[in-house]
Amino acid sequence: MSEDSKVVRLRQPEEIDDPLTAILRAGARRLLEQAIEAEVEAFLASMKDIKLPDGRDRVVRHGHGPERTIQTGIGPVEVRRAKVRDRGGDTAGERVRFTSSILPRWARRSKSLDALLPVLYLRGVSTGDFQDALSALLGKDAPNLSPSVIGRLKDEWAADYARWQKRDLSARRYVYIWADGVYLQARMEPAAECMLVIIGATPEGRKELVGFQVGVRESAQSWRELLIDIQARGLTIAPELAIADGALGFWKALEEVFPTTRHQRCWVHKTANVLNKVAKTVQPAMKQDLREIWMAPDRASAQVAMDVFVKKYATKYAKAVECLTKDRDALLAFYDFPAEHWDHVRTSNPIESVFATVRHRTFRTKGALSQDTAKLMVFKLVTAAAKTWRRLQGENLLPKVIRGVTFRDGIEVTDTASQNAA
């Protein structure tokens, strides 16, 4: 439009006048350009010693590529990719190429948006509604996030899942594993799908997703198939401790595949199971009494607290007492491991917290997930959440657990006999 034109463009109804967003995008563009320029300069500096026969630099700047739009969390940002030229590539062998780690060659979305898509789905946004939802977040122009693009992304997630299921585990070892089965009602099918999940703690204290597949409820056969699969892919060293709820299928399969792994029952699940057997008026006091057991500083105190619980409730609430005492040894196994790890190994919450969002999504949408979509979306959610899982406290003690060092009430047992002899 020329400067002397009398035509005034009116703001459209769907347009939002948001100066703050405009400022943020302009600032993001400048920062992105500066970061890319710094990346190019660092690359050229590393290539400075490579010369042409006449002494000139072989690798030099070569302008910029065409401008393109990147969809980010604050909307579309226009950027240009810096280009590098290898002036001697045709005659000196393999050509030197520059690939930006900040702005890959074919990137059209930021990685945070790729992580956002499965979360949106799991929060209740269907594939057909993605465009409207993302337009509200990113503006009306979101050409790289159309429903067809979402469909292609789902295909990519399926490929990622297939590769992940075949990965080699021969170089991996897990000191502790957490296992749980999460039920999802897929569409309106009569049988609930069960997502079998195993998370492991490495000797360095990091938590990783070890196994994940759809099972037929929490049967021993489904758990056996998952455990045998990860064993066949190289995980031959048994974990020191497994943490799970009272699902008998898992414990039976674990005994067959990793018979040396010790058992720790989840106190969160056990508390819920015990409280379900008494009236609601009794539950607050009973819950506090159960807390006195698993928060006891040593095994002896926990045994005393459990005996008190039995005497207090056995007469009137025999089923609740039986539910607790039948797993006495498995509930107190954590006392034979470092005290720094107790907060981690007394419960299977590392899995429960991740799947809280999944349960919320399937409940709100009355089972709108298909089996395959549910599996892929849950897989993407878990792998995205894995990047933020906190490390185990006292990770320096994990090598001692692997070596078989004895811990009593959370404290390392030293050889007092040799000390007295010295």
N, C-alpha and C positions, 0 to 999 in steps of 0.2 A: 504494500500500500504506500503511495507517494505521500510526502510530507504535506502537500497542499490539498490532499483529498479531504472532503467534508464528510466522508462516511465514517461513522464512529461504531466500532465493534462493541456490542453489548455482551455482558457476561451471561453465559448460558445458565439455566436453572440448576443443572447438575454440577456446575463448577463450584469449587470451594475456594474462597479467597483466604489463603493461609500464608501470610508472610513468613511465619516462623519456619514452616516446612520448606519454603523456597530458600530461606537462608541456610537451613541445615543441608539441603541438597547441594547448594553452591559450595558450602564449606567442605562437604564430602568429596565433591569433584576435585577441588583444589588439593585436598590431602591425598586423594588417590593418585592424581597426576604427580605430585611430589614423591610419593612412595615409589611409583613406577620409574621415575627418573633416577631416583637413588639406586634402585635395583639395577638399572641399565649401567649406571656409572660404576657400580661395584663389579658387574660382569666385565665391562671393558677394561677395568684395572687388572682383573685377573688374567686377561688375554694380552696384556701390554707387552709381554716378552715374545709373543708370536709376531714375527716380522716377515715382510716380503723380501725377495732377493735384493731389491734396491734399497732396503732399510726402512721403508714405510710400514706403518701399522697395518697388519693384515685384517684385523677386525675393527670396524669403525661404525659410527652412527649412520643411520640411513632413513632419517625422517620418521614419520608416523603412519600407521595404518589408518583406514577410514574410521570415522567416528561411529560408535555403536552405543546402544542403550543397555545398561545393566540394571536388572530389577533387584533392588535392595530392600532392606527393612524400612527405609524411609521413602520408598518410591523409586522411580526411574532416575538413573544418573547417567549422563552422557560422558563417555571417556574415549580416548584414543590410545591405541597400543603403540609404544615405541618400537621401532624396528632397528635391527642390527644387520650389517652387511659383512660377509666374508669375501674380501676381494681376491683371495687366492684359492678359494675352494675348488675351482674348476681344474686347476693344475697341480695343486699340492695335496690331493687326496680327498679325504672326507671333509665335507663342508661343516664349519662351525656354526651352530644355530643357537639362538637365544630364545628361551621360553620363560615367560614371566610366571612366577609362582603366585603372584598377587592377582594377575589378570590372564588366565590361560587363553589360548588362541580362540577357542570356540565358546567361551563362557558367556552365558546370557543371564544368569541368575547368581546371586551370592549363595554361598553354601548354607547360610542361616535360613534362607527361604526353602531350600530343599529339605532341611530338617523341619521347617514349619508345616509343610504339606501333610505328612502323616499325622502330626499332632492335631491339625485342623480336622482331619477326617475322624480321628478318635474322639474329638470333642463334640462330634455330632454334625459336622458339615459334610454333606454328600458330595460326590464328585461333580454333579451337575451344578452345584451351588458354589463351587470354588471361585469361579470368575467374579461373582457378586461379592463374595466375602473378601477376596483379595483386592478388588477394586476399592472397597471401603478402606482398606489398609494402605494401598499403594497408589491410589488414584485411578481414574477411568482408563488410562492407557496402560494396560498390562499385557502386551502382545505375547510375551513369553510364558504366560501362565493360563492359557486357554484350556478348556476341557480335553482337547486332543493331546495337548502337552502333558496333562495330568495322566492320561492313559498311557503315554509313552514312558512316563516316569514309573508307573506301576510295573511296566515290563522290565525296566532297569532294576527295580527293587527285587523282582522275581529272579533276575540273573544274579544279583548280589547275594540273595538268599541261597541260591543253588551253589555258588562258589564257596560261600561260608560253610555250608553243610559238608563240603568235600575237603576242607582245609586240613593240612597235616598237623597233628598234635604231638608228634614224636619228641619235639623239643620243649614241650610244655610240662609243667608240674604244678599241681594245686595242693596246697596244704589243707585248706578247708573247702568244703563245697556246701552250698545251700540249694535245696531242692523244693519245688512246690508245683502243684497243679492248679491252674487257674481256669475256671469254667466261664465260657462265653456262649450265649445263645445265638447261634448263627441263623439269621433270617427266622423262619417259623418252624424249623425242623424239630422233630420230637425229642431228639437226643442232644444233650448239651455237649459241645466240643470242649475238650480239656487241653489247654496249652501246658505241656510239660516243660519246665524251665530248670536249668542247672546253672548256677553262678559259682565261680571258683576264685579263691584267693591265691595269688602267686607267691613264691618265696620273697618277692620284693614288696609285698603288701598291697598290690593292686588287685582290684576285683575285675573279673572278666566274665562275659557270657560264654559258657562252655557248651551247653547243649540246649536245643530248643526244637520242639516238634509238636504236632497235633497228635493227641492220644485218645484212645477209647476209654473215657473216664480215667480214673487213676489206677488202672489194673496193673498187676505185677508184670504182665506181658508187655504192656506199653512202656513201662519204665525199663524193663529188661532190654527191649529193643534200643532204647536211647542210650543206656549205659554200655551195651555191647558195641554200638556204633562208635561212640567216642573212644572206646578201648581199641577197636579195630583200626582207628585212624592214628594210633600211636600213643594214647594215654595209658601206658601200662603200669605206671607207679600209682598205687592206691593212695587216695587222700588220707590224711591222718584223722579227720573228723568230718562227719556229715551232719548237717542241721536241717531238720524238716519237721512237719507236723506228724500226726499219728496215722497217716495214710499207710496202711499195711502193705500195699502194693510196692511202694518204693523200698521199704526196708527189706522185704523179701527179695526183691531184685538185687539190692545192694549186697546182701549176704552172698548171693551167687556170683556176682561179678567182681566185687571188691570185698572179700570176706574179712580182711584185716582192718578195715575202716571202722572206727568207733562211732557210736550213735549218740546224738544229742537231740532231744525233743525240744521243739520250739515252745518257750514259755508263754508267748502271746496266744498261740493256738490252745495250749493246755488250759490256760486261765479261762478262755472263752468256753471251752468244753465243760469245765467244772462248773462255771457259773450258770450254764444253761440247764443244769440239773437241780437248781434251787429257785425259790421264789425271788422276784425282783427286790422285795424288801430286804432280803438277806444278802444280796449280791455285793453292796458296797463294803460291808464289814468282812465278808469272805474274801473279796478281792484284796483288801489290805492285808489279811492274814497270809494269802498266797504270796504277796509281795515280800513279806517278811522272810519267806523261804528262799526265793531266788535272789534276793538282795543280801543274804547273809554273808559275812566276810569269809567264812570257811565252811567246809563240808560238815563239820561237827555241829556248828550252829544251825546250819540248814536242816540237818537231821532232827535236831531238837525242835526247831520250828515246825517241821512236818509232823512230828509226834504230837505236838500241842494241837495242831490242826485236826489230827485224827481224833484225839480225845474230845475236842470241842464239838465236832460235827458228826461223828460216827453214828450216834444214836438216832438222830433225826434225819440226817442227810447221807445215808449210807452209799447211795449211788455216786454222789459227788466225791466222797472220800475214796471209793474204789477207783474212780476215774483218775484220781491223782496218784495213788500209791502203786497202781499196777505198773507205772513207768518210772518208779522211784530212781533206779540206777541211771536210766537214760536222761532223766531230767537234771541230774547232778554231775554229769560227765564233765562239764566245763571246768570244774574245780581242778582237774588234772592238766589244765593248760594255763599259760601265762595270764595273770590277772588283767594285763593290759588288753587282752583279747576278749574278755568276758562280754563286754557290751556288744560285740559283733557276733559271738557264737551262741548266745543264749536264745536267739530268735532268728526266724527266717524273714525278718522285715526287709532285708535288702531286695527281696523279690516282691513282697507285698506292697511296698511303697511305689515301685515302678508300675504295678498293675492296677493301682487305684484308679488311674485315669482310664484305663481300658474298661474296667468294670462300669465306671460312670458313663462312658460312651455307649456301651451296649445296653445299659439299663434305660437311658434317656431315649434312645432310638428304637426301643422295643425289638432289638435283634436285627438291625438293618444291615449287618455285616454278613457277606457270604463267607464260606469257609476259607477259600483261597485269599480273599481280600483281608479277612481278619488275621490270617497268619502273616501276611506280608506287612500289614500295618503295625501289628504288635512287634514283629521283628525290627522294623525301622524305629519304632519308639524306644525299644530296649537298647538298641545299638546307639541311638542318639543319647539316651540317658546315661549309658556307660561312660561317656566322656566326662561326666560330672560326679561319678561315684567317688566317695572319699576313701582314701587309703586306710588300711588297718592301723590302729594305734599300736605302738610297740613292734613295728615291723622288723626291728633288729633282733627280735627274739624268735622269729620264724625259722631261721636256720637251725636253732637249737631244737625246736620242735621236730624238724626233719631228721636231725641226728639222733633223736630218741632220748633227749635229756629229760629227766624226770622232774615234773612240777607237782608240788603238793599244795593245795589251797592257793594256787596261782603263783607260788614262789619256787624258784629253782632249788632243787635238793642237791646239796653239796656232799662230798664224801667226807663225813666227819671223822671216820676211822683213820683215814690217812692224815688228816689234819692233827689228830691227837698224837699219832705216832711221830709226826714231825716235831 
